[in-house]
Amino acid sequence: MPAAFRLTLSEAALRELVSSPQSAELAAATAEEIAALARAEAPRNRRGSWNMYSRSISVTAYEEDGVVHAAVQADRHPLLIEYGWKDKRGRRHAGRHILKGALMKVRKS
């Protein structure tokens, strides 16, 4: 049963909370977890680029206006696999939504 209370923070308290070192560590850890899940579910092939998807995902933590952010970034190759593409013949290849799936798994836990 959920607790029946309401927490209201002032803007100054909220700014202090999101700019704390603990928030930075939590954001970086969550982003690393998302990236690890995406790498685990990455497609592999038998050619020389078997881990191209995994190598193209990176995690960046940064601070902007005093607020700590963490981002899971993908290069062109994972984005094509994520959202799909059209080949030279014009056929559409559906996306596999690996990054979205990893995000949803972390969100549910």
C-alpha positions in Angstrom: 0.0 0.0 0.0 1.5 3.4 -1.0 2.2 5.9 1.7 -0.3 8.7 2.1 1.8 11.8 2.3 2.9 14.6 0.0 6.4 16.1 -0.1 6.6 19.7 -1.3 10.1 21.1 -2.0 11.0 24.7 -2.6 12.8 25.6 -5.8 16.0 26.1 -3.9 15.8 22.7 -2.2 15.0 21.0 -5.4 17.9 22.7 -7.1 20.2 21.6 -4.3 18.9 18.1 -4.6 19.5 17.7 -8.4 22.9 19.3 -8.3 24.3 17.2 -5.5 27.1 14.7 -6.1 24.8 11.8 -5.0 22.4 12.8 -7.8 25.3 12.8 -10.3 26.3 9.3 -9.2 22.7 8.0 -9.4 22.2 9.5 -12.9 25.5 8.0 -14.1 24.7 4.6 -12.6 21.3 4.5 -14.2 22.7 5.5 -17.6 25.3 2.8 -17.4 22.6 0.3 -16.5 20.6 1.3 -19.6 23.7 1.1 -21.8 24.7 -2.3 -20.4 21.2 -3.7 -21.2 21.3 -2.3 -24.7 24.7 -3.8 -25.3 23.6 -7.2 -24.0 20.6 -7.1 -26.4 22.7 -5.8 -29.3 22.6 -7.6 -32.6 25.7 -9.5 -33.6 26.8 -10.8 -37.0 29.6 -13.1 -38.1 31.6 -10.6 -40.0 34.3 -8.2 -38.6 31.8 -5.7 -37.3 30.1 -8.1 -34.9 30.2 -5.7 -32.0 29.6 -2.4 -34.0 26.4 -1.7 -32.0 28.0 -2.2 -28.6 31.1 -0.1 -29.4 28.9 2.8 -30.7 27.0 3.4 -27.4 28.5 5.7 -24.9 27.4 7.3 -21.6 28.1 10.9 -20.9 27.4 12.7 -17.6 27.4 16.5 -17.6 26.2 19.5 -15.6 24.1 22.2 -17.2 22.9 25.2 -15.2 23.7 23.5 -12.0 21.6 20.4 -12.8 23.3 17.0 -13.4 22.3 15.1 -16.5 23.4 11.7 -17.8 22.9 10.7 -21.4 23.2 7.4 -23.3 24.4 8.4 -26.7 24.4 6.3 -29.9 26.3 6.8 -33.2 24.7 6.4 -36.6 24.8 2.6 -36.7 22.8 2.0 -33.5 20.3 4.7 -34.5 19.7 3.0 -37.8 19.0 -0.3 -36.0 16.9 1.5 -33.4 14.6 3.4 -35.7 14.9 1.5 -39.0 16.1 2.5 -42.5 15.4 2.1 -46.2 17.9 0.2 -48.3 19.0 1.1 -51.8 16.0 -0.6 -53.4 13.7 1.5 -51.2 12.5 -1.3 -49.0 11.8 -0.3 -45.4 13.5 -2.2 -42.6 11.7 -1.8 -39.3 13.6 -0.6 -36.2 14.4 -3.0 -33.4 14.0 -0.4 -30.6 16.8 -1.9 -28.4 17.6 1.4 -26.6 13.9 2.0 -25.9 13.6 -1.5 -24.5 16.5 -1.1 -22.2 15.1 2.2 -21.0 11.7 0.6 -20.3 13.3 -2.3 -18.4 15.2 0.1 -16.1 12.1 2.2 -15.7 10.0 -0.7 -14.5 12.6 -1.9 -11.9 
